[in-house]
Amino acid sequence: MKYTYAELASMIDHSLLQPGLTDAEAEAGCILAAEYGVASVCVKPYFVPRAVDLLTGTSVIVGCVIGFPAGNSSTEVKRYETQLACQDGAQEIDMVINIGKALAGDWDYVQREIQVIADETHKHGAKLKVIFENDYLPEDSFKIKLCEIAALAGADWVKTSTGYGFSKQPDGSYNYQGATEHDLRLMRQHTPAHVQVKAAGGVRDLDGLILVRDLGCTRLGASATKAILDEYRRREASGEKESPSASIGSGGY
């Protein structure tokens, strides 16, 4: 295989963010994350203390979403939400930008908000991922500007999507792409080397994870963790390799 199991597992933020997820299901997700040795679990704010309890003594850290999924809370609400999450034991914060402000070109607001959340996050020794929600951004120029702003404001990662950014399609239905190869290349190109890139949404198999790593990303948000890593173990045992025609960006978290 092109990468070791540990190299790929350590890229995964196991997502436990589905709206209808029960506490029992979230607890099972934490146990699965520890069993498979992934980088982190990404949980809702109220669940941080329980996730910390379950994962203490393992290699898996706890991450928490802020302003999720629409990003519309005031900056102070996001800051306080960040403070509480970090005090509860979250070591990584995934914040959603104010998407409407970005679309309006109010870059000063967007940068100030990211800076406030970055300062609060770093004060607690945690790290910050900034979610753009690329499906709502009509042109690459928005994504490029956000990469530049996030880096200046102190982000540790820039991130494509929440996994829940459903937008209205030409036929009237609602869907989303999530992470795409185009966007990941663009974000890596326009982000300084010290700022990492996280893909989220649309990557549900091993070949997609390998492609994400090839594109220079260090993290992947996924709920299909078990299927992805079981496939790695199956291929490793049989001597198979990755598919040369992997693709990403078909929706789904």
C-alpha positions in Angstrom: 0.0 0.0 0.0 1.1 3.5 -0.7 0.6 4.7 2.9 0.7 2.8 6.2 -2.5 2.2 8.2 -1.3 4.6 10.8 -0.6 7.4 8.3 -4.1 7.2 7.0 -5.9 6.6 10.3 -4.2 9.6 11.8 -5.8 11.8 9.2 -9.4 11.0 10.2 -11.6 13.2 12.3 -14.4 10.7 13.1 -17.6 12.8 12.6 -20.3 12.4 15.2 -22.4 15.4 14.1 -25.6 14.0 12.5 -28.6 15.9 13.9 -30.4 12.8 15.0 -27.4 11.1 16.6 -28.3 9.8 20.1 -25.9 9.8 23.0 -25.6 6.1 22.8 -24.6 6.3 19.2 -22.1 9.0 19.9 -20.6 7.0 22.7 -20.3 4.0 20.3 -18.6 6.3 17.8 -16.0 7.3 20.4 -15.3 3.7 21.2 -15.0 3.0 17.5 -12.6 5.9 17.0 -10.4 4.5 19.8 -10.5 1.0 18.4 -9.4 2.2 14.9 -6.8 4.7 16.2 -8.0 7.8 14.3 -6.8 11.4 15.0 -10.0 12.6 16.7 -13.7 12.6 17.2 -15.6 15.7 16.1 -18.6 16.2 18.4 -21.3 18.7 19.3 -20.6 21.1 22.1 -22.8 19.5 24.7 -21.1 16.1 24.2 -17.5 17.2 24.7 -17.3 16.2 28.4 -18.6 12.7 27.7 -16.3 12.2 24.8 -13.4 13.3 26.9 -14.3 10.8 29.6 -14.6 8.0 27.1 -11.3 8.8 25.3 -9.0 9.7 28.2 -6.1 7.3 28.1 -6.4 6.8 24.3 -4.5 8.5 21.4 -7.8 10.0 20.1 -8.4 13.7 20.9 -11.7 15.4 21.1 -12.7 18.2 18.7 -15.8 20.3 18.8 -17.8 22.3 16.2 -18.6 26.0 16.8 -21.4 28.0 15.2 -22.4 24.7 13.5 -23.6 24.3 10.8 -24.7 27.7 9.5 -22.2 30.0 11.1 -24.8 32.6 11.9 -24.2 33.1 15.7 -22.7 36.4 16.8 -18.9 36.5 17.3 -19.3 36.7 21.1 -21.6 33.6 21.1 -19.0 31.7 19.0 -16.2 32.9 21.3 -18.1 31.8 24.5 -19.0 28.5 22.8 -15.3 28.0 22.1 -14.3 28.9 25.7 -16.7 26.3 27.1 -15.7 23.6 24.7 -12.0 24.1 25.5 -12.7 24.2 29.2 -14.6 20.9 28.8 -11.5 19.4 27.2 -11.8 19.9 23.5 -8.4 20.1 21.9 -9.5 21.2 18.4 -12.2 23.6 17.4 -14.0 23.5 14.0 -15.7 26.9 13.5 -18.0 27.9 10.7 -17.5 31.4 9.3 -20.3 33.9 8.8 -21.1 32.8 5.3 -23.4 35.8 4.5 -20.7 38.2 5.5 -18.2 36.5 3.2 -20.6 36.6 0.3 -21.2 40.3 0.9 -17.4 40.9 0.9 -17.3 42.1 4.5 -13.8 40.7 4.9 -13.0 42.9 7.9 -15.8 41.2 9.9 -14.8 37.7 8.7 -11.2 38.2 9.6 -12.0 39.8 13.0 -14.3 36.9 13.9 -11.7 34.3 13.0 -9.1 36.2 15.0 -11.3 36.3 18.1 -12.0 32.5 17.9 -8.3 31.8 17.1 -7.2 33.8 20.1 -9.7 32.0 22.4 -8.8 28.6 21.1 -5.0 29.1 21.4 -5.4 30.6 24.9 -6.5 27.1 26.0 -3.8 25.3 24.0 -6.2 24.0 21.4 -6.1 24.4 17.6 -8.5 26.0 15.2 -10.0 24.7 11.9 -12.0 27.3 9.9 -14.9 26.0 7.8 -15.6 27.9 4.6 -18.7 25.9 3.4 -17.5 26.0 -0.2 -20.8 24.9 -1.7 -22.2 28.4 -0.9 -19.3 30.2 -2.5 -20.0 30.9 -6.2 -16.4 31.7 -7.3 -12.9 30.6 -6.5 -12.0 34.2 -5.6 -14.1 33.8 -2.4 -12.2 30.7 -1.4 -8.8 32.2 -2.2 -9.6 35.3 -0.1 -10.8 33.1 2.8 -7.6 31.1 2.7 -5.6 34.4 2.9 -7.8 35.8 5.7 -7.8 32.6 7.8 -4.0 32.4 7.7 -3.6 36.0 8.8 -6.1 35.5 11.6 -4.3 32.5 13.1 -6.1 29.4 11.8 -4.3 26.1 12.1 -6.4 24.5 9.3 -8.7 25.7 6.6 -11.6 23.3 5.9 -13.9 22.9 2.9 -17.3 22.1 4.4 -19.5 21.2 7.3 -21.0 18.2 5.5 -24.4 19.8 5.9 -24.2 22.7 3.5 -27.2 21.8 1.3 -27.9 24.3 -1.4 -30.7 24.6 -3.9 -29.9 23.0 -7.2 -31.2 24.1 -10.7 -33.9 21.3 -10.6 -35.2 22.6 -7.2 -33.7 19.8 -5.1 -31.2 20.3 -2.3 -27.8 18.7 -2.4 -24.1 19.5 -1.9 -20.7 18.3 -3.1 -18.6 18.9 0.0 -14.9 18.5 -0.6 -13.9 18.4 -4.3 -10.5 17.8 -5.9 -10.6 21.3 -7.4 -11.2 23.0 -4.1 -8.6 21.0 -2.2 -5.9 21.9 -4.8 -7.0 25.5 -4.7 -7.0 25.8 -0.9 -3.6 24.1 -0.6 -2.1 26.4 -3.3 -3.4 29.6 -1.6 -2.7 28.7 2.0 0.7 29.2 3.6 2.6 26.0 4.3 2.2 26.3 8.1 -1.7 26.2 7.7 -3.1 22.8 7.1 -6.0 21.8 4.9 -8.9 19.6 6.0 -11.4 18.0 3.6 -15.0 17.3 4.8 -18.0 15.9 3.0 -18.1 13.6 0.0 -15.2 11.3 0.9 -16.5 7.9 1.9 -14.0 5.3 0.8 -10.3 4.4 1.0 -9.3 5.7 -2.4 -10.9 9.0 -1.6 -8.9 9.3 1.6 -5.7 8.4 -0.3 -6.5 11.1 -2.9 -7.1 13.7 -0.2 -3.6 12.9 1.3 -2.0 13.1 -2.2 -3.5 16.6 -2.6 -1.7 17.8 0.5 -4.5 17.5 3.1 -3.7 16.4 6.6 -7.2 15.7 7.9 -10.5 14.3 6.6 -13.8 14.6 8.4 -15.7 11.3 7.9 -18.4 9.2 9.3 -17.5 6.2 7.1 -14.4 5.6 9.2 -15.0 1.9 9.8 -15.7 1.1 6.1 -12.6 3.1 5.0 -10.2 1.5 7.4 -11.7 -2.0 7.1 -11.0 -1.7 3.4 -7.4 -0.8 4.1 -7.0 -3.9 6.2 -8.7 -6.1 3.6 -6.4 -4.8 0.8 -3.3 -5.0 2.9 -4.1 -8.6 3.7 -4.7 -9.5 0.0 -1.9 -7.4 -1.5 -4.3 -5.1 -3.4 -3.5 -1.4 -4.1 -5.5 1.8 -4.4 -7.6 2.5 -7.4 -6.0 4.8 -10.0 -9.4 6.4 -10.7 -10.4 7.7 -7.3 -12.7 10.8 -7.1 -14.3 12.9 -4.4 -17.0 15.4 -4.1 -20.3 13.5 -4.5 -21.9 14.7 -1.3 -22.5 12.9 2.0 -20.5 13.1 5.2 
